[in-house]
Amino acid sequence: MDKITFAKREELDYRANEAYKTLRTNIQFCGNEMKVLAFTSCTPNEGKSSVSFNLAVSFAETGKKVILIDADLRKSVLVGRYKAGAIEGGLTHYLSGQKQLDEVLLNTDIENMDIVFSGPVVPNPVELLEHQRFIDMVEKLRQDYDYILIDTPPLGSVIDSAVVAKVSDGAVLVVESNAISYRFARDVKQQLEKSNCRILGVVLNKVAMEKNGYYGKYYGKYYGKYYGKYYGTYGDEK
């Protein structure tokens, strides 16, 4: 298996790290059978690729063996965003029969994390994702990985995500804060339900935290005062 290095990887601040830890924990509490997870959104640029990538990193950091599959065969951003360099083989090469699975699986510089990039854009992405080779790939990876995260195109634009969801154990919808109407999100959710895939929940992304400073200020002050008082006396014989 070839190895790649992500030359550019965003540094997450404390709040973002905690958010991904919370998301990771919530998924784990959904049950051990939740191994194959599909990530989608309503529209482009809501951040589903970043969420799936950073969640994969979060799982890997706990010692779980995880693989991220870039199944956005229409407009992938992962290679360019993380500066992975020249990629010789991708998912479209495998699904079209040009390469074997072990030729498109890539080991990364993140311990416990592997990846399959999308490959070149093709004119028939839905047909490729519906092919038996994709189903066989997922079943093979189930045997080798603790978690399989699949980044898919926005379901509000194309049907690809629903196709991938059919072979997934659960689906996560990424929604940008203050960008998507309730009705649109509901329609996408209903479309996802038609695949008979369990919807694990929604990730509210791109939240303007400075507008929610009240909670950080209030809880920081309250818990800082409470725990400072409590733990300040911990071990004090008096």
C-alpha positions in Angstrom: 0.0 0.0 0.0 1.4 3.4 -1.0 1.7 6.1 1.5 0.9 9.8 1.2 1.4 12.9 3.3 -1.1 15.6 3.8 1.1 18.7 3.3 -1.7 21.0 4.4 -4.0 20.1 7.3 -6.0 22.6 9.3 -5.1 23.1 12.9 -8.3 22.8 15.0 -8.7 25.0 18.0 -9.9 23.7 21.3 -13.6 24.1 20.7 -13.4 22.4 17.3 -11.5 19.5 18.8 -14.0 19.1 21.5 -16.8 19.2 19.0 -15.3 16.4 17.0 -14.7 14.4 20.1 -18.4 14.8 21.0 -19.5 13.8 17.5 -17.2 10.7 17.7 -18.6 9.7 21.1 -22.2 10.2 19.9 -21.6 7.9 16.9 -19.9 5.3 19.1 -23.0 5.3 21.4 -25.1 4.5 18.4 -23.8 0.9 18.6 -21.0 -1.3 17.4 -22.9 -2.1 14.3 -22.4 1.5 13.0 -19.2 0.9 11.0 -20.0 2.3 7.6 -21.1 6.0 7.8 -22.1 8.2 4.9 -21.8 11.9 5.1 -23.8 14.3 2.9 -25.3 17.8 2.9 -28.1 19.7 1.2 -25.9 22.0 -1.0 -22.2 22.3 -1.9 -19.8 24.1 0.5 -21.6 23.3 3.7 -18.4 21.5 5.0 -19.3 17.8 4.8 -15.8 16.9 3.4 -14.1 18.7 6.3 -16.4 17.1 8.8 -15.8 13.6 7.5 -12.0 14.2 7.3 -11.6 15.6 10.8 -13.9 12.9 12.2 -11.7 10.2 10.6 -8.7 11.8 12.2 -10.5 11.9 15.5 -11.3 8.2 15.3 -7.7 7.4 14.3 -6.3 9.3 17.3 -8.2 6.9 19.6 -6.5 3.9 18.1 -9.4 2.9 15.8 -8.5 1.8 12.4 -10.4 4.0 10.0 -10.6 4.6 6.3 -12.1 7.6 4.5 -13.6 7.0 1.1 -14.0 10.0 -1.1 -17.2 9.1 -3.0 -17.9 12.6 -4.3 -17.2 11.6 -7.9 -18.5 14.9 -9.2 -16.5 17.6 -7.4 -14.0 16.2 -4.9 -12.0 18.7 -2.9 -9.9 16.5 -0.6 -6.8 16.1 -2.8 -6.5 19.8 -3.4 -7.5 21.0 0.1 -5.0 18.8 2.0 -2.3 19.0 -0.7 -1.9 15.2 -1.0 0.1 15.5 -4.2 -0.3 13.5 -7.4 -2.6 10.6 -7.0 -2.3 7.8 -9.5 -5.4 5.8 -8.7 -8.8 6.6 -7.2 -12.3 5.2 -6.6 -13.4 5.7 -10.2 -10.4 3.7 -11.4 -11.5 0.8 -9.2 -15.2 1.0 -9.9 -14.5 1.1 -13.7 -12.3 -2.0 -13.4 -9.0 -0.2 -14.3 -7.4 -0.9 -11.0 -7.7 -3.4 -8.1 -8.7 -2.3 -4.6 -5.2 -2.5 -3.1 -4.0 -0.2 -5.9 -6.3 2.7 -4.8 -6.0 2.2 -1.0 -3.5 4.7 0.4 -1.9 4.8 3.8 -1.6 8.3 5.2 0.8 10.1 7.5 -1.9 10.0 10.2 -1.5 6.8 12.2 -4.4 4.3 11.9 -6.0 6.3 9.0 -6.1 5.2 5.3 -7.9 6.9 2.4 -9.3 6.3 -1.0 -9.5 9.4 -3.2 -12.3 9.9 -5.8 -10.1 9.7 -8.9 -10.9 11.6 -12.1 -14.4 12.9 -12.9 -16.6 10.5 -14.8 -19.8 11.0 -16.8 -21.6 8.2 -15.0 -21.0 8.5 -11.2 -24.4 7.0 -10.2 -23.9 3.9 -12.3 -20.5 3.3 -10.9 -21.7 3.7 -7.3 -24.5 1.3 -8.0 -22.1 -1.3 -9.4 -21.4 -4.5 -7.5 -17.8 -3.6 -7.2 -18.7 -0.8 -4.8 -20.8 -3.1 -2.7 -18.0 -5.7 -2.7 -15.4 -3.0 -1.7 -17.4 -1.9 1.3 -17.9 -5.5 2.5 -14.2 -6.2 2.1 -13.3 -3.0 4.1 -15.7 -4.0 6.9 -13.3 -6.9 7.7 -10.2 -4.7 7.9 -11.4 -1.4 9.5 -13.2 -0.3 12.6 -14.9 2.6 10.8 -15.5 3.4 7.1 -16.4 7.0 6.5 -17.8 7.9 3.1 -17.9 11.5 1.8 -20.7 11.8 -0.7 -22.1 14.6 -2.9 -24.8 16.9 -1.6 -28.1 15.1 -1.7 -30.0 18.2 -2.4 -28.2 18.4 -5.8 -27.8 14.8 -7.0 -28.9 11.3 -5.9 -25.4 9.8 -5.4 -25.6 10.0 -1.6 -28.8 7.9 -1.4 -27.1 5.2 -3.5 -24.2 5.1 -1.1 -26.5 5.2 1.9 -28.0 1.8 0.8 -24.8 0.0 1.7 -24.1 2.2 4.8 -25.0 1.5 8.4 -25.8 5.1 9.1 -25.9 8.5 7.6 -25.0 12.0 8.9 -26.4 15.2 7.4 -24.1 18.2 7.6 -26.0 21.5 7.5 -24.5 25.0 7.4 -25.8 27.3 10.1 -28.2 30.0 8.8 -27.8 28.8 5.2 -30.4 26.1 4.7 -34.2 26.4 5.1 -36.0 24.0 7.4 -38.2 22.9 4.4 -35.1 22.1 2.2 -33.4 20.2 5.0 -36.6 18.2 5.6 -36.9 17.3 1.9 -33.3 16.1 1.9 -33.9 14.1 5.0 -37.0 12.4 3.5 -34.9 11.6 0.3 -32.3 10.0 2.5 -34.9 8.0 4.4 -35.9 6.3 1.1 -32.6 4.5 1.0 -33.6 2.7 4.3 -30.4 3.9 5.9 -30.6 4.9 9.5 -30.1 8.7 9.9 -27.9 9.2 12.9 -28.4 12.9 13.1 -27.4 16.3 11.8 -24.1 18.2 12.3 -24.7 22.0 12.5 -21.6 23.4 10.8 -20.0 26.9 10.4 -21.6 28.3 13.5 -20.6 31.8 14.3 -19.3 31.2 17.8 -18.8 34.9 18.5 -22.5 35.4 18.2 -23.0 32.8 20.9 -20.4 34.2 23.3 -23.0 34.3 26.1 -22.8 30.6 26.7 -19.0 30.4 26.7 -18.9 33.4 29.0 -21.6 32.1 31.3 -20.6 28.5 31.6 -16.9 29.4 31.7 -17.5 31.7 34.6 -19.9 29.3 36.4 -17.9 26.2 36.1 -14.6 27.9 36.6 -15.8 29.3 39.9 -17.5 26.1 41.0 -14.7 23.7 40.1 -12.0 26.1 41.2 -13.6 26.3 44.6 -14.2 22.5 44.8 -10.9 21.3 43.5 -9.0 24.0 45.3 -9.9 22.2 48.6 -9.4 18.7 47.2 -6.8 17.0 49.4 -6.8 19.7 52.0 -6.8 18.0 55.3 -8.5 21.0 56.9 
